C-alpha cells in the first residue's frame, strides 16, 4: 500500500542490555549477529523515535555501576550516529518533528534496583538524560514488587518517594512489570499520567505481564499511554503468535476509547522468540500494512507516531 510516510515510534527496546553484555556489538553498523535494533534497520523502518531501556540483568550487582555503564554505551554507541537525536525535553520533541531523517533517542530505566532507594541516584540519572522509569522488573526490590513476585506487594514508602520525585523531575513513570497491587498504588500516588511501555491486554492473552481491562481503563482515564508489545508470550497463548494477534490488542485498547493513547513498545532485543514476520524494526511495515487494512490512515499514523510524540511534548520537561 502506498501512503504518505508513517514514521515509527517504539517505546521499548533492550539494545543497551545486549551492548552491556557484549560491548563489541555495533548498533551503528548493521551488526545483526545479535542485535534486532540497529541504525540501518531503524532507517529502514522510517523510525522517528526509539526508547532505549537501561535493563541490568538479574545476576548482575544491584548497584549504580552497570546502570552508568549502560548509559555510557548509549552515549558512545548510539548517540554517536549523526541521525540519533537525544530527547530530553518537550522542545527536543518539537525540533525532532521538524528535522527529516532524525531519529529521537530517549533513555529509560527498567528496574530501579541499583538506586538502592537513594533518590540522589535518581536525580543523577535525570541529569544524565533518563526520562522514563519503571520501578521494578519482574521481582521485588526496595520500592515495590514486580509482577512475578508471588506475595504481590504494592509500593513501599521509598517507592512512593520515588514516584513523587519522578513527578517533580519530569521522569515518566512506567507501570509495565509492576505487580497488580503496585500498579494501583502507583496510579494513586502519581499526579502525572503514567505509561505502560510494553504490555498488552490480559483478557486477550492471560499473562501476568499484561494489563487487566480495569487497569487499561484506569490508565487511559488518567491520561496515560499504552505501548502494545510484540513479545509473543504477551500477544497470544497460541504458538506462533501472528501479526493478526497483535491487532486484537490494538482493537481491545480502542474499544476502551484508547485510540489516541496507544503506541508500540516492541521489546526487540529483550526477546528470543518473535511474533511471526515481526522480528526486527525492518519488518514493522508488515504490522503497518495489517493496520491500514483495518483502520483509517490518519488513525494508524497516530498509533505509530502522533500519540506518543504529543504525549512526550506534553509531559517531558520544558
Ligand atoms: Zn521488559
Boltz pocket constraint, residues with backbone or C-beta under 6 A from the ligand:
constraints:
  - pocket:
      binder: B
      contacts: [[A, 110], [A, 177], [A, 198], [A, 267], [A, 270]]
      max_distance: 6.0
